[in-house]
């Protein structure tokens, strides 16, 4: 869909009226991996598109929403359905982060104070 075009299908139709995902496990930077193809007729066109987007590598929730031209909330509902059905797996980007070193944070704070 091009910018400025209106969606032919309203978001509440895509989610069948649901406003919340079945699981609250999706952050904006959660990585989505497609692990299983959908059988014909088992998922809607938006879900097939998600699987196509994530087939060759991970994509964040934000990126998926952008490609689908859907709000994040609608995208999370679709992703929850795909996760429940075993079509995707997720990985939180936060899991890979280390806690910041206290001495590094102190150096940053000292530098900011010195520049004021």
C-alpha positions in Angstrom: 0.0 0.0 0.0 1.3 3.4 -0.9 1.5 6.3 1.6 -1.8 8.3 1.7 -3.9 5.4 0.5 -6.7 4.2 2.8 -6.7 0.6 3.8 -9.5 -1.4 2.1 -9.9 -3.5 5.3 -10.3 -1.8 8.6 -8.0 -2.9 11.4 -10.8 -4.2 13.6 -11.8 -6.5 10.8 -8.2 -7.9 10.5 -8.2 -8.8 14.2 -11.8 -9.9 14.3 -12.7 -7.2 16.7 -9.9 -8.0 19.2 -7.9 -5.2 20.6 -5.3 -7.1 22.6 -2.9 -9.9 21.7 -3.4 -13.3 23.4 0.0 -12.8 25.0 1.6 -9.7 26.2 5.1 -10.7 25.1 5.7 -8.2 22.3 7.8 -5.1 22.7 8.6 -2.8 19.9 12.0 -4.3 19.4 11.0 -8.0 19.8 12.5 -10.0 17.0 10.1 -12.2 15.0 11.2 -15.4 13.2 9.0 -17.4 10.9 9.5 -21.1 11.6 6.6 -22.7 9.7 4.7 -22.1 6.5 0.9 -21.6 6.7 -1.3 -24.2 5.0 -3.7 -22.6 2.4 -6.7 -21.1 4.1 -5.4 -21.3 7.6 -4.3 -17.7 8.0 -5.4 -14.4 6.5 -3.5 -12.4 4.0 -1.8 -10.2 6.6 -0.5 -13.2 8.5 0.8 -14.7 5.3 2.6 -11.5 4.6 4.2 -11.5 8.1 5.4 -15.1 7.5 6.9 -14.0 4.1 8.6 -11.0 5.7 10.2 -13.0 8.5 11.0 -16.1 6.5 14.6 -15.1 5.6 15.5 -13.5 8.9 14.3 -11.7 11.9 12.3 -8.6 11.8 11.2 -6.4 14.7 7.6 -5.8 15.6 7.9 -2.2 14.5 9.3 -3.2 11.1 6.5 -5.7 10.6 3.9 -3.1 11.4 5.5 -0.7 9.0 5.6 -3.2 6.2 2.0 -4.1 6.8 1.0 -0.4 7.2 -1.0 -1.4 10.3 -0.9 0.1 13.8 1.4 -1.6 16.3 -1.6 -2.8 18.4 -3.2 -4.6 15.4 0.2 -6.1 14.4 0.6 -7.4 18.0 -2.7 -9.2 17.8 -1.8 -10.9 14.5 1.6 -11.8 15.9 0.0 -13.3 19.0 -2.1 -15.5 16.8 0.9 -16.6 14.8 2.8 -17.3 18.0 -0.1 -19.4 19.4 -0.3 -21.4 16.2 3.4 -22.2 16.2 4.1 -20.2 12.9 6.6 -17.8 14.5 9.0 -17.6 17.4 10.3 -14.5 19.1 13.4 -13.3 20.8 13.5 -10.3 23.0 16.3 -7.8 22.2 16.5 -6.9 25.9 17.7 -10.4 26.8 21.0 -9.8 25.0 21.9 -6.6 26.8 24.3 -6.4 29.7 23.7 -4.1 32.6 25.6 -0.9 32.1 28.8 -0.6 34.2 28.5 1.9 37.0 31.9 3.5 36.4 30.9 4.2 32.8 27.6 5.8 33.8 29.5 7.9 36.4 31.9 9.1 33.7 29.0 10.1 31.4 27.4 12.0 34.3 30.7 13.7 35.1 31.1 14.7 31.5 27.6 16.1 31.2 28.1 18.1 34.4 31.4 19.5 33.2 29.8 20.7 29.9 27.2 22.7 31.7 
